[in-house]
Amino acid sequence: MFKILNLILLNGNNSKLKMFCRNSRRGGGVGKGGGGGGSIRESGGILGEMGAVKEDEYFYKKQKDQLRKLREKIEHHKKELQKHEDELKETINNLKNDPKKN
């Protein structure tokens, strides 16, 4: 997408710019795939699309961070589970070998 934006900006061709703004991409304006996501997105065009890209990037990074934290929690719980299993085995062995029981 950025290659297309650069081509349009470098060429300065207004007809391409108008054609580019009329597509149905996210951030393309109200009712044009962008929805009513704020004044910049409602205006459509390159600003709306860039806003949509930045928004997508923000949520991608946010989701990636949430997944990282979730993986860390899972790893922590796995270690805790292993610790409890080891303690259980030790307790069972102690009970089996308890002289008071026999």
N, C-alpha and C positions, 0 to 999 in steps of 0.2 A: 504494500500500500504506500509506503514512504517513497518508493521509486516513482510511482505515479504522481504523487504530490510534488516531488522535486521536478519532474518533467514539466508539469503544468506551471509551476512557479518560475522555472528557468526559461521556458518558451514564451511565457507571457501571452499565450494565445487565449483570448477571452472566450472564443467559441468552445474551446475544449473545457474551459473552466465552467461555463454554463452547463454543458452537457454532463460534466462530472458531477455537478451539484444536483442534477435531476434524477440521479440513480436512487435505488432503494436500499442503500447501505445504512448501517447503524449510524446514528447521528446525522442522518440526512434530512432531518426536520420532522415536524409533526405529521403523522400519517404516512411517512415515507420510510418506515423501518426504524426510525430513531425514537419515536414516541414523544411524550411530553416531558422530557428529562431536564428541563431548565432552559433559560433564555438562549444560551449558546447553542445547545442542541436543537432547539426549536428553529433557530435561524437557518440551520442546515449548512450545507457547503463544507468546505475544508475544516473550518473551526469546529463544526459539529462532529465531524468524523474524527478529528484529532482528539476531541474531548471524549468520544466514545472509546478510542484506543487507549487513552490514559486511564479511563475508568476500568476498562478490561484488565489493563496491566496492574492496576492497584489491587483489584480483587484476586487476580492470579497470584500476586505476591502474598496477599493476606491468606489465601487458601493454602499456599505452599508452606507458610509459617505455621498455620494451624495443623497441617499434616505432620510437620516436623515435631511439634510439641506432642501430638498424639502418639507418634512413634516412640518418643522419649518416655512417655507415661507407660506405654505397653512394655517397653524394655524394663522399666523400673518394676512393674508388677510381675514380670517374668522372674526377675531376680528375687523378689519377695516370696513368690510362690516356691521357688527352688529352696530358699532358706527355710520356709515352713515345712516343706517335704523332708528336708534333711533333719530338722528337729523332730518331726514325727517318727522317722525311722530310728533315730537315736532313742526316743522315748519307748518305742516298741521293743527295741533291743534291751533296754534297761529293765523293762517289765518282764521280759522272757528270762533274763538272767538274774532276777531278784531272788536272793536266798530266802527271804521272808515268805515268799509265795509258796515255795516248795515245802 
